[in-house]
Amino acid sequence: MKALRLLALAAVIAAPCVARAADLPVSYTVDEKMLKLAIAGTNVTFDLYTDSACAGPIAHTETVAIENVDIISRLKLFKAKGALVKPPKTDELRHTLTGVAVTVSGALYLKVTGTGVSPLSGACQIQSAQVTRSDLPATTTTIRWGLTAASWGFENPTSVGLYDPTNIFAVDSVTFGVLATLDKNTRYSCSLQISHESSFPAGAGAYVPVSGMDCTAVPTCSDGLKNGNETAVDCGGGTCPPCASGQACLINSDCTSNVCSGSVCQP
């Protein structure tokens, strides 16, 4: 298969800016009385979100034993003179999430769950910290033509830290020319690196440049090539139709006759 080198390209997305893996300090307020149920060894899970309802995809998750939470401190809440209701005894969980690599536009939100965790101030609590815009780790993903528009796009945008829309936008004539050589009927598996570039304008749909991309056509059962798990051109291997007599095989099911002998399909 033909490997294609894409020197630079950008993805247009409808919201977040890209962030690299980083350490992120977070905090969460809980009921102190209930937290006493969390004995040593009890796991609590920190789930980070980019939406205020904590209902969207989890951007980052981390589970730790309660005794390994960085800081658990008691907060003294103010009671106004004459107030009839006494504020609850409140603890604050402070912890640093490691290796956070999410896309953000504005605030991040935290939801903590586990035995003894009874949140105060709502289950989905806003965080003051944000991830610095920079490089995302190199990754591999699949691109395909016409996912949401007449252009190339990421089949699984969350695999590279992106969200809808998934369309790819060529930012220079070189990239445009390379993309033009791709077969629109073919899916491509691409290794890539996404990095923030301050010279790209921000706005409704920030530009996210992608560099160092290598793409290889994803094998199909109709591409006229012996690739993937195929035992012969476009047949066998369990993922394509069985092969005709005289074609290569490994096991009986590779053959229409269900007879494989001497690595060749028999009549």
N, C-alpha and C positions, 0 to 999 in steps of 0.2 A: 504494500500500500504506500501511497505517496504521503510523506510527512511534510507539513507546511509550516514554515516559520513566520509567525506574526510578530513584527518588531514592536508594534504599539497599537492598542485599540482602547476604546472607552465604552463603558456601559452607562446608559442613561437610566437612572432610577428615580422613582417618584418621591423618595423621601431621604433616608438616612445618609449620613456621611460615613465613610469607612474608617474603622479603627483597627489598630494592631492588638496583638495579645499583650495585655498589660495587667498589673495588679490594681484592684479597685476596692477602696475602703467603703463599707456599707454599714448602715445602722438600722435597728428595728426595735420598736417598743412593744413590750408584752406585759401581761398581768403577772406580777411577782408571785402571788399565791399559787397560781396554776403552774408556774415554771418550776416550783419545788417538786413537782411530780417527775421531772426529768432527772432521774438518778444518773450517776456516772455510767457511761457506755451508751446512753440514749443518743440516737442520731437525730440531728436536725438538718433540714435541707434548705439551702438558700437558692431561690429561683429568681433570676433577673429578667425583667421584661422591658420592652420599649413602649408599651401602651399603659395608660393610667388605670385600666381595669384588670391588668395582669391576666388577660384572656387570650392574647396572641401567642405566637410561638415563643418558647423559652429561649432567650438569647444566651444565657449561661446558667449552669447549675452546679452546685457544689454541696456535698454532704459531709458533715463533720460530727464527731462526738461532742456532746454538750460541754464537756470539760475542756475541749480543744478550741472552743470559740475564743477569739482573742481577748475580748473584754466583756464581762457582764457586770453592769453597774446599776445601782439603785438611783432612781430619779426622785427628787422631792418635788411634787407638784404643788403649785400655789393654790391655796383656798382663799377665795375672797371673803372679806368680813361679811357676815350675814348669809353666806351661802348655805343652803340646806343640804346639799349633797357633798359628801366628802369624796375627794378624788381617789381613785384606786391606787393601791401600791403598785408602782410601775418600775420595771427593769428595762434597761436598754442593752441589746445585743450589738456589739461592735465586732466586725470581722473583716478581714481583707480577702477578697476573692482573687484567686491567682489565675493567670492565663486567660483573662477575659478578652475576647475578640468579637465585638458586636458592631453593628451599624447603628448609629444614634442620630437623632435630630431633636435636641432638647433634652428633657429629663429622662432618667432611668428610674424604674420602679422595682421594688423588692417584695417578694412574698416568702415568708419562712414558715415551714411546717414541721411537725414532729410532736411527740408526746410532751405535753406540758406547755406547748406554744399556743397561747391565747392572745392574739394581737390586739393592741390598743391603737387608736387612730386609724382604724381600718386595716383590712388584711393586705391591701396593696399599698405600700408606703413609698412615697417619693424619696429619691436619693439626691444628695447635693453633688456627689462626685460624678464625673463623666470620663469616658475614655478618650485619650488623646488621638486625634486624627493622624494616621501614619500608615505604615505598611501592614498588610495582612500576610499571613504565612502563605508560601507557595502551595498550590493545591491542584487537583485534577478534577475536571468537570466535563459535562457533555453539552455541546451546542447544537442547535438545529434551526433551520430556516422556518419562518412563519409561525412562531409560537403564539404571538399576540399581534403581530403586524408583519408587513412585508420586509423583514430584516432578519438577521441572525440574532439568536437569543439563547440565554442559559436555560436548559431544561429544568435544572434544580438550582435556582438562584441562592437558596439558603446555604448550599454547599460551599459557596464562595463568599458568604457574608452579605448577600444582597437580597433585596425584596422586589416585588413587582413594581413597575413592569420590568421585564427581563431583557429588553432589546439591547443589542450591541450597536454602538455608534462609532464609526471610523473617524478619527480626528485629523487624519492627514491623508494625502494622496497615495502614499506608499501602502498604508493599511487598507485604504479603499481598494487599491488594485489587488492586494493579496486576497481580501475577502471575496472579490469578484471571481477569483479562480476556483472557489469552493463550489462543489456540486450541491445545488439546492435540494436535491432529493436524497442527500446523504447526511447521516448524523456523524459528528466528529467528537472524539475524545481529546480534550486539550489540557495540557499542563499550563499553568499560568500564575502570574503574580499580580495582585491588585495593589496599587499604592496611591496615596493621596498626593496630589500635585497642586500646589497653591496657585499656579498660573492658570488653572482651569477655572472658569467662572462658576460661582455658586448661584443657585436660583431654584426655581420650581423644577426639581429634578437635577440633582448635582451630577457633575461629570466625574466618573471614576476611571482613571486611566488604567489600562492593563498592559503589561509588558512581558517580554520573554515567553511568549506563548508558542507551544509546539502542538500541532493538531494532527491526528491520524484518523482516517475514516473508520467508523465503527463497523465491524463485519456484519454483512447481511447474507441471506440465502439467495440473493439474486444479483450479486455484484460481479459475477463472472470470475471470482477469485477463490482459491483455496485458502481460507483464513479462519480465525477463531478456532472452534473445536471441530471444524469440518474434516472429514476423512478424505473427501474428494471435493472438486469444485462445486460449491453450493449444495452439498448433500452430506448426510451422515453426521456423526458427532452428538446426536441427541437434540440439537437445537434446530437442525434443518431436516427436510424430508429424507427418507432413506435413499440410498444410492442404487442405481441400476446394475445389472450383471456386468462384471468386468471392471467395475470401479473399486477403488481402494476402500478398505473397511478395517475396523478393529474388533468389533463384536457383531453378533448376528443382527441385532436391531439396527445396525447401520445400513442394512440391505433390504430392498423391497421383497426379496425372496426369504428374508430372515435366515439366510445361510451365509456365513462368512468363513472362508477356508483359505489358509495361506495368505491372509490379509487382502483377499479379493472376494468381492460379492459373486456368489455362484447363481446359476439359473434356478 
